[in-house]
Amino acid sequence: MAGKGFYVALTFCLIGAGAAAWAAVDRTIDSIDQNNKAILDRASSSLPLSSSESNWGFPSLEEADKPQSGVSKPSASSSSADTSSSSSEASSESSSSSEPSEQPVQSPVLDFVLPVQGEILTSFSQGELVKDVTLGEWRTHDGVDIKADKGAEVFAAAAGSVTKVAQDTLWGQVVEITHGDGSISRYCGLAKDLAVKEGDLVNAGQTIGQVDSIPTEISLPTHIHFELIGSDGNLDPLAIIGR
């Protein structure tokens, strides 16, 4: 009987201890819930969420159509300056595109003179065949024969550059001068001792040599055979010079 009483007492003690522990745990949980609620209440009252923050930093749709303060507008002068700059650039491009293209450089007008003064022995044949009295052949006469004494000075018909000096079997000593308009003057029957050489620049009336002989026209009196050559062929020297 004494042993059973002990176990009964022990059982009641354990039940009482468990009940006390459960009551303590329940009070602790209630206290924690109350504290958490108080913390949440204080947080919600001290840090209210704004509508803009609830939209992740973007303004609401209602604010989009409303006037906003603190936003600067672009100045009219700045806008007009940009417009003026664009207009000036467009005007510059338009003026540059409308500028006339460079005009081709015109050839200088030359005044030709006869290389010697004398009688015209044979005229320019205008492409027609004439009989060469020395060779006895019919051929064109592509220049003029001007009578002159042997040793007489021969002058450049116009300003230009000496582009050819040659000894020809039929025409003797030959000098060619190229002029600013592209034409060429040719002098045949000069003495070997010339006053010019290839590459020299000469003026109109400048001495280039002296009269000598022309093998292919040896039957004629002493003279100079003078030709003018244009872009389309031989020209009549007397028509160009105005004789």
C-alpha positions in Angstrom: 0.0 0.0 0.0 2.8 2.4 0.8 4.4 1.7 -2.7 1.2 2.3 -4.5 0.6 5.6 -2.7 4.0 6.8 -3.8 3.3 6.1 -7.5 0.0 7.8 -7.3 1.6 10.9 -5.7 4.3 10.8 -8.4 1.7 10.7 -11.1 -0.2 13.7 -9.7 3.1 15.6 -9.5 3.9 14.9 -13.1 0.5 15.9 -14.3 0.7 19.1 -12.3 4.2 19.9 -13.7 3.0 19.2 -17.3 0.0 21.5 -16.8 2.2 24.2 -15.4 4.6 23.9 -18.3 1.8 24.1 -20.9 0.4 27.2 -19.3 3.8 28.8 -19.4 4.3 28.0 -23.1 0.8 29.3 -23.9 1.5 32.5 -22.1 4.8 32.9 -23.9 3.2 32.4 -27.3 0.5 34.9 -26.5 3.2 37.4 -25.5 5.1 36.9 -28.7 2.0 37.4 -30.8 1.2 40.6 -29.0 4.7 41.9 -29.4 4.7 41.1 -33.1 1.3 42.8 -33.6 2.6 45.9 -31.8 5.7 46.0 -33.9 3.6 45.7 -37.1 1.2 48.4 -36.0 4.1 50.8 -35.2 5.7 50.1 -38.5 2.6 50.6 -40.5 1.8 53.9 -38.7 5.4 55.4 -39.0 6.2 54.3 -42.6 3.1 54.6 -44.8 3.5 53.4 -48.3 2.9 56.1 -51.0 1.1 55.3 -54.2 4.2 56.0 -56.2 6.3 53.5 -54.2 3.7 50.9 -54.6 4.1 51.2 -58.3 7.9 50.4 -58.3 9.0 54.0 -58.6 6.8 54.9 -61.7 4.1 57.6 -61.5 0.6 56.4 -61.7 -1.5 56.7 -64.9 -3.5 59.5 -63.3 -0.4 61.6 -62.8 0.6 61.2 -66.4 -1.9 63.7 -67.8 -1.5 66.1 -64.9 0.8 69.2 -65.1 4.1 68.5 -63.3 5.9 71.1 -61.3 9.7 71.5 -61.3 10.1 70.4 -64.9 11.9 72.9 -67.2 10.6 73.6 -70.7 13.0 74.1 -73.6 13.4 77.8 -74.3 12.0 79.2 -77.5 15.4 80.8 -78.3 17.1 77.5 -78.2 14.5 76.0 -80.5 14.6 78.9 -82.9 18.4 78.7 -82.8 18.3 75.0 -83.8 15.8 75.8 -86.5 18.0 78.7 -87.8 21.1 76.5 -87.7 19.3 73.8 -89.7 18.0 76.4 -92.2 21.4 78.0 -92.7 23.0 74.5 -93.3 20.3 73.7 -95.8 20.7 77.1 -97.4 24.5 76.5 -97.6 24.0 73.1 -99.1 21.5 74.5 -101.6 23.8 77.4 -102.6 26.8 75.1 -103.0 24.8 72.7 -105.1 23.4 75.6 -107.2 26.8 77.1 -107.8 27.6 77.0 -111.5 30.3 74.5 -112.6 33.7 75.8 -113.6 33.7 77.1 -117.2 36.3 75.5 -119.5 39.3 77.7 -120.0 39.1 79.3 -123.4 42.1 79.3 -125.7 43.8 82.7 -126.1 43.1 84.6 -129.3 46.3 84.9 -131.3 47.4 87.5 -133.9 49.6 85.9 -136.5 52.1 87.7 -138.6 54.0 86.6 -141.7 57.5 85.2 -140.9 59.0 87.3 -143.7 57.8 90.1 -145.8 57.9 89.4 -149.5 56.1 88.3 -152.7 53.8 85.3 -152.4 55.2 82.8 -154.9 52.7 80.0 -154.3 49.4 80.1 -152.5 47.7 77.6 -150.3 45.9 75.1 -152.6 42.9 74.5 -150.4 43.4 70.7 -150.8 43.5 70.9 -154.6 46.3 69.3 -156.6 48.8 71.7 -158.2 51.9 70.8 -160.2 55.2 71.0 -158.4 57.6 72.6 -161.0 60.7 71.1 -159.3 59.5 67.5 -159.0 57.0 67.6 -162.0 54.4 66.0 -159.8 50.8 66.9 -158.9 50.3 67.4 -155.2 48.6 69.6 -152.7 50.4 72.8 -151.6 49.7 72.9 -147.8 51.2 76.4 -147.1 52.5 79.5 -148.8 55.8 80.3 -150.4 57.1 83.8 -149.5 60.0 85.2 -151.5 62.9 86.4 -149.4 66.6 86.9 -149.8 69.0 84.2 -148.6 70.2 85.1 -145.1 67.1 87.3 -144.3 65.8 86.9 -140.8 62.7 84.7 -140.2 60.4 85.6 -137.4 57.9 83.6 -135.2 54.4 84.1 -136.5 53.0 84.1 -132.9 54.0 83.5 -129.3 54.5 79.8 -128.4 57.0 77.0 -127.7 59.5 75.5 -130.1 58.3 71.9 -130.2 60.3 70.6 -133.2 63.7 71.2 -134.9 64.6 68.8 -137.7 66.6 68.5 -140.9 64.3 67.2 -143.6 65.5 65.8 -147.0 62.8 67.6 -149.0 62.1 70.7 -146.9 65.5 71.5 -145.5 65.8 72.8 -142.0 62.4 72.8 -140.3 61.2 74.5 -137.1 57.7 74.0 -135.6 56.2 76.3 -132.9 53.1 75.2 -130.9 50.9 78.1 -129.9 48.5 78.7 -126.9 45.4 77.9 -129.0 46.9 74.5 -130.0 47.8 75.5 -133.5 51.2 74.9 -135.0 53.2 77.1 -137.3 55.8 75.4 -139.5 58.8 77.1 -141.1 60.7 75.3 -143.9 63.9 76.2 -145.7 65.9 77.8 -142.7 69.6 77.9 -142.5 71.3 75.3 -140.2 72.4 77.9 -137.7 69.2 78.6 -135.8 68.4 81.2 -133.1 66.2 78.8 -131.2 66.2 75.2 -130.0 63.4 72.7 -128.9 61.8 73.8 -125.7 62.4 77.5 -126.1 59.6 80.0 -125.5 59.3 82.6 -128.2 57.3 85.8 -128.7 55.6 87.0 -131.9 58.1 88.6 -134.2 61.1 87.0 -132.4 63.9 85.9 -134.8 64.1 82.1 -135.0 66.6 81.8 -138.0 67.6 82.8 -141.5 66.4 82.0 -145.0 68.3 79.3 -146.9 67.0 76.8 -149.5 64.3 74.1 -149.9 65.3 71.1 -152.0 61.8 70.1 -153.1 61.1 73.7 -154.3 64.6 74.5 -155.5 63.2 75.7 -158.9 61.6 78.7 -157.3 63.4 81.8 -156.2 64.8 81.8 -152.6 61.9 81.7 -150.2 60.4 80.4 -147.0 57.6 77.7 -147.1 55.2 78.6 -144.2 52.3 76.5 -142.9 49.7 76.8 -140.3 48.1 73.6 -138.8 44.9 73.5 -136.8 43.0 70.7 -135.1 41.4 69.8 -138.4 44.5 70.0 -140.6 46.3 72.6 -142.6 44.9 76.2 -142.8 45.4 79.0 -145.3 48.0 81.2 -143.6 47.0 84.3 -145.6 43.3 83.9 -144.6 44.3 83.6 -140.9 46.6 86.6 -141.0 44.2 88.6 -143.1 46.3 89.1 -146.3 
